[in-house]
Structures are given as C-alpha cells and as structure tokens.
Amino acid sequence: MGVFVFLPLVLPLSAWPVARLAETRLHPRTATRLLTAVAVVMAVCSTLCLALLMVVGTAQLPGNPLPDGWSDPAVRAALPQDEVAGRAAIPTLAVVTVVCGRTLWRHRRVTRGARRALAGVPGRTVAVLPDGTPYAYALPGRRGRIVVSTALLAALAPAERRALFAHERAHLTARHHRHLLAARLAARANPFLRPLCTAVGYTAERWADEEAARAVGDRRTVARAIGKAALLSPRPPVPTLAALAAPGPVPRRVAALLGPAPVARPWPSAFTSVGLAAWGAAAGAVASAMSSANSAVTLFLVLRAATPL
C-alpha cells in the first residue's frame, strides 16, 4: 500500500484553485456540476482510505471479531504506519459517520417537516403563506413546490415576482438540492473539501439566476429582485434549502447579473487559468480514485493471504 493510502486524505487540496476560479470564470451550470463531481469523488476516496486504515487498526485490538491472521506481524509489516494511523482512523471514521448521518437526518427532517406543514396549503406547485416575514425557497420533492410569503410578494414589482418564481423553478428543475446536499456531505467527510462546498452553494444560486434572467428576458430585473429579497430577508427560514437571496455573497451575484451573460462551454480550455485549475482538480480526483483502488486491492490481497481457509 505504501503512502498511496494516505494520498486521498490530502489530494482535495488540489481542487482549491478551481473552487475559486470556477465561481467567476465558468458558466454556473458547468461549475456546479464539475465541483460537485470532484467533491463527491474525493470524499468517497478519502472515506475509503479511512476505512482501510480502520481495518488495520481494529485488527490489532484485543478481542476483535476479525480473523486472527489479520493481526499477524507479517500483515502489519506490509501496511504503512499501522500502529499510529490504523488506530487514529477508528475515531476519525466514527466522527465522519456520525456527522454525515446527522447531516442527512437533518435534511430529511427539514424537508419532511416542511411538506407536512404545507399539506393543507392550496396550490400544487406554488404555496403562498400569509406571513409577515419575507422569504421564498424551493421545496424539493416528487412534484416540488415554491414556497413564498405574502410579505415578499408585496415588496416586489410584478416583473420581479416573475423573476422570483423563475429563480425558484430553476432550483427545482435542475434539482439543485442534490448538488448542495452532495457537496455538504463531501465537506463533512473531508474538511479540505469545504471550499468546494461553499463554491457549489454560490454557483447553484448563480445557475438559477441565469435561468431566471433567460426566462424573464431582463437581467436587471432579476438583479433587483435578488437585491430586494436580500435586504428584506437576510437569512432564509430553512437553511438547508435553496433560497432566492442565499447562500453566497449577494453583491457578487447582482454584479454578475448586471454584466454580460456567461458563455456556456462544456469544458474550459487548458490554456486558461481556470482550465489549468479544472484539469488539476480532475487529475487530483483521478489520482485519488487510483490511490484508493490500489490500496483497497493491496489490502484485500494481503488479508486474503493471511486468512486461513
């Protein structure tokens, strides 16, 4: 296995440049998909790395239920830093499992609670709530619903209301909640992936901004709607769901809408800074996958040879 087993833990650092550049240099749709894919691959590989090290650590514990051959000195000699890294991986993987499970549980609790609360509200696709607090968010599901308060609708002009609904509809159509949840879980699994999680939150909102601008036909109207919503409701009522004015720096989103529309490219050119960063992140993801596969196969062969038939 050698040092390859440790590479997936630090290779997410190779994705930091693209996390910063993708926000401004790539089309939001391309950036969201690229960053989510890189984050998920690297998170899975780093978790697999911890699992492999945990096998090494648990094999040495007295009274473990694993085969005795797995704790043989010859097996430990074939594995790197088995005494320190193997035992340290046990509590680390336990923490990762608990944190990721808590994130999933909270997401399901929030979405289920919101659906139950809106069960009696008329409207299949849009739920207008008589509330004095201005807010709007997209509630994912089989049919999906746009939830908006009367206070926010009263504060927006008719054209800005159309921009609001187009923005939230874009969240539902593109299933942005899946990208946000996947990136959030990846960041929980490996703290080095937090910049990618933050970037996905921003680019998903920018993706919805651009879809709303295309549907409304006026980028300034969408910018005004976002600015008003941000001033009226500084925080969304449901932090785990996509909202009009969060997450992400609102001034940057407004400035982007006041500029020209981004050009959609399937993959950036390698002769640009964002292209080099994207290729570097892709190479890091591939290297992480190869390192994890190499370590898993090696450990499997070693343990298989040490396990009596």
GIRA-V424966 format. One record per residue. RES is the residue in one letter. D_CENTER is the distance of its C-alpha to the mean C-alpha in whole Angstrom. Layout:
res: (RES,RES)
d_center: (D_CENTER,D_CENTER)
This chain:
res: (M,G,V,F,V,F,L,P,L,V,L,P,L,S,A,W,P,V,A,R,L,A,E,T,R,L,H,P,R,T,A,T,R,L,L,T,A,V,A,V,V,M,A,V,C,S,T,L,C,L,A,L,L,M,V,V,G,T,A,Q,L,P,G,N,P,L,P,D,G,W,S,D,P,A,V,R,A,A,L,P,Q,D,E,V,A,G,R,A,A,I,P,T,L,A,V,V,T,V,V,C,G,R,T,L,W,R,H,R,R,V,T,R,G,A,R,R,A,L,A,G,V,P,G,R,T,V,A,V,L,P,D,G,T,P,Y,A,Y,A,L,P,G,R,R,G,R,I,V,V,S,T,A,L,L,A,A,L,A,P,A,E,R,R,A,L,F,A,H,E,R,A,H,L,T,A,R,H,H,R,H,L,L,A,A,R,L,A,A,R,A,N,P,F,L,R,P,L,C,T,A,V,G,Y,T,A,E,R,W,A,D,E,E,A,A,R,A,V,G,D,R,R,T,V,A,R,A,I,G,K,A,A,L,L,S,P,R,P,P,V,P,T,L,A,A,L,A,A,P,G,P,V,P,R,R,V,A,A,L,L,G,P,A,P,V,A,R,P,W,P,S,A,F,T,S,V,G,L,A,A,W,G,A,A,A,G,A,V,A,S,A,M,S,S,A,N,S,A,V,T,L,F,L,V,L,R,A,A,T,P,L)
d_center: (29,30,28,25,24,23,21,18,17,18,17,13,16,17,13,14,17,15,12,15,17,15,14,18,19,17,17,14,14,14,12,9,10,11,8,6,9,10,7,7,11,12,10,12,15,15,15,18,20,20,21,24,25,25,28,30,30,31,33,35,35,39,39,36,36,35,38,40,40,36,37,40,41,41,37,36,38,36,32,31,32,32,33,31,27,28,29,26,23,25,24,20,19,21,19,15,16,17,14,12,15,15,12,12,16,15,13,16,18,17,17,20,22,22,23,26,27,27,29,32,31,32,30,28,26,26,27,29,29,32,31,32,28,27,23,21,18,17,17,16,18,21,23,20,22,22,23,25,27,31,31,28,30,33,32,31,33,33,32,29,29,28,25,24,24,23,20,19,20,18,15,16,18,14,13,10,9,8,5,4,5,4,1,4,6,6,7,9,11,12,12,13,9,9,10,7,5,8,9,6,8,11,11,10,13,15,15,16,19,20,20,22,24,25,26,28,30,30,27,29,29,25,25,28,26,23,25,27,24,23,26,27,24,22,20,18,20,17,14,12,13,13,16,18,18,15,13,14,17,19,22,20,19,23,24,22,24,27,27,27,25,22,24,21,22,20,20,21,25,25,27,25,23,20,21,22,19,17,19,19,15,16,19,17,15,18,20,18,18,22,22,21,23,26,26,25,28,30,30,30,34,35,34,36,39,39,39,43,43)
